[in-house]
Amino acid sequence: MGYSETVPRVYLGLGSNLGDRAGNLLDGLAALSEVGHVGACSSVYESEPWGDTDQPPFLNLCCALDTDLAPLDLLDQAQRAEQRLGRVPSRRWGPRTLDIDLLVLPGTVFDHPRLRIPHPFLARRAFVLVPLAEIAPDLRVTGLHTADDPAVRGDGSRGTASPFRATGVTVRALRDDLLSRGTTTSSVQWVAPPPALYDRPPGAAGTSDSSDSSAGPAGRS
């Protein structure tokens, strides 16, 4: 994908573990609604911190956004929203008032020094996969790497693409695989239904994604 091409739909993850966590998520959704249409929005989940565990737990959700912005422009807007809510430079994976991650562009791989989509840690983060599977369980993610890819480990280098890099794998399958391992990083607890102002049923914004009945209260983990 070209760096200047616009994206009709992108899936994002929002998280907060400082201040009014729920309010920060709402403010993040409001900021995204200024640059596009917020479609399906997941329930709110609480999770233990990932990567850097010496900090408070997070509230997380995922949403779909239809926008005319190119990926790097959307990244700029997301970072401005984070800064408006008081996020300051900190240690990697440290606490923050608001974090907005671009997760998946359906059917697309975007690779730039500032931004990689799909998110390189997507397959290892239950706090992303659980809410994302709630709104887009059948979304097929292409361009993923294997779990032992240095990019996934976080040292900045690339690595060997996984066998399903081209054909893709569904969000539901990624979630189920991660949760089946039963690690502490898979601990994600349902907290609240989708924020009312931004609750959109899957399909309301032109998506063909189907909902996942296992992602609601009965599927909490």
Backbone hydrogen bonds, N-H to C=O, Kabsch-Sander energy under -0.5 kcal/mol:
donor,donor_aa,acceptor,acceptor_aa,energy
5,E,2,G,-1.0
7,V,69,L,-1.7
10,V,65,L,-2.1
11,Y,104,V,-2.6
12,L,63,C,-2.6
13,G,101,D,-2.4
14,L,61,L,-2.9
15,G,99,D,-2.0
16,S,59,L,-1.8
17,N,96,R,-2.3
18,L,96,R,-0.7
21,R,19,G,-1.5
24,N,20,D,-2.7
25,L,21,R,-1.8
26,L,22,A,-2.1
27,D,23,G,-2.4
28,G,24,N,-2.2
29,L,25,L,-2.3
30,A,26,L,-2.4
31,A,27,D,-2.3
32,L,28,G,-2.1
33,S,29,L,-2.1
34,E,30,A,-0.6
34,E,31,A,-0.9
35,V,32,L,-1.7
37,H,66,D,-2.8
38,V,36,G,-0.6
39,G,37,H,-0.7
39,G,64,A,-2.8
41,C,200,R,-0.6
42,S,62,C,-2.9
44,V,192,A,-2.8
45,Y,60,N,-2.7
46,E,189,Q,-3.2
47,S,58,F,-2.2
48,E,187,S,-0.9
52,D,50,W,-1.4
55,Q,53,T,-1.8
58,F,47,S,-2.7
59,L,16,S,-2.5
60,N,45,Y,-3.0
61,L,14,L,-2.0
63,C,12,L,-2.2
64,A,40,A,-2.2
65,L,10,V,-2.7
66,D,37,H,-2.5
67,T,7,V,-0.9
67,T,65,L,-0.6
68,D,35,V,-0.5
72,L,3,Y,-0.6
74,L,70,A,-2.5
75,L,71,P,-2.4
76,D,72,L,-2.1
77,Q,73,D,-2.1
78,A,74,L,-2.6
79,Q,75,L,-2.4
80,R,76,D,-2.0
81,A,77,Q,-2.1
82,E,78,A,-2.1
83,Q,79,Q,-2.1
84,R,80,R,-2.4
85,L,81,A,-1.4
86,G,83,Q,-1.8
87,R,82,E,-2.4
94,G,91,R,-2.1
99,D,15,G,-2.2
101,D,13,G,-2.9
101,D,99,D,-0.5
103,L,11,Y,-2.8
103,L,101,D,-0.7
104,V,11,Y,-1.3
105,L,108,T,-0.5
107,G,140,R,-0.8
108,T,105,L,-2.5
110,F,117,I,-3.2
112,H,110,F,-0.5
112,H,115,L,-2.0
115,L,112,H,-0.8
117,I,110,F,-2.9
119,H,103,L,-2.1
122,L,119,H,-2.0
124,R,121,F,-1.7
125,R,122,L,-1.4
126,A,124,R,-0.7
126,A,185,T,-0.6
128,V,125,R,-1.2
129,L,125,R,-2.6
130,V,126,A,-2.6
132,L,128,V,-2.3
133,A,129,L,-2.5
134,E,130,V,-1.0
135,I,131,P,-1.0
135,I,132,L,-0.5
136,A,132,L,-2.5
139,L,136,A,-1.4
141,V,139,L,-0.6
141,V,169,V,-3.1
142,T,140,R,-0.6
143,G,165,R,-3.6
146,T,160,T,-1.0
149,D,146,T,-1.9
151,A,158,R,-1.1
152,V,149,D,-0.8
153,R,149,D,-2.0
154,G,150,P,-1.5
155,D,150,P,-1.7
162,S,144,L,-1.1
165,R,162,S,-1.9
168,G,164,F,-2.1
169,V,141,V,-1.5
171,V,139,L,-1.7
172,R,137,P,-2.5
174,L,170,T,-2.0
175,R,171,V,-2.7
176,D,172,R,-2.8
177,D,173,A,-2.2
178,L,174,L,-2.1
179,L,175,R,-2.8
180,S,176,D,-1.7
181,R,177,D,-0.5
181,R,178,L,-1.2
182,G,179,L,-1.1
186,S,183,T,-1.8
187,S,184,T,-1.5
188,V,186,S,-0.8
189,Q,46,E,-3.0
191,V,44,V,-2.9
192,A,44,V,-1.6
198,Y,195,P,-1.5
199,D,195,P,-0.6
199,D,196,A,-0.8
200,R,198,Y,-0.6
204,A,201,P,-2.3
206,G,203,G,-1.2
212,D,134,E,-1.0
213,S,211,S,-0.6
215,A,212,D,-2.2
216,G,213,S,-0.7
219,G,216,G,-1.8
220,R,217,P,-1.2
221,S,188,V,-0.8
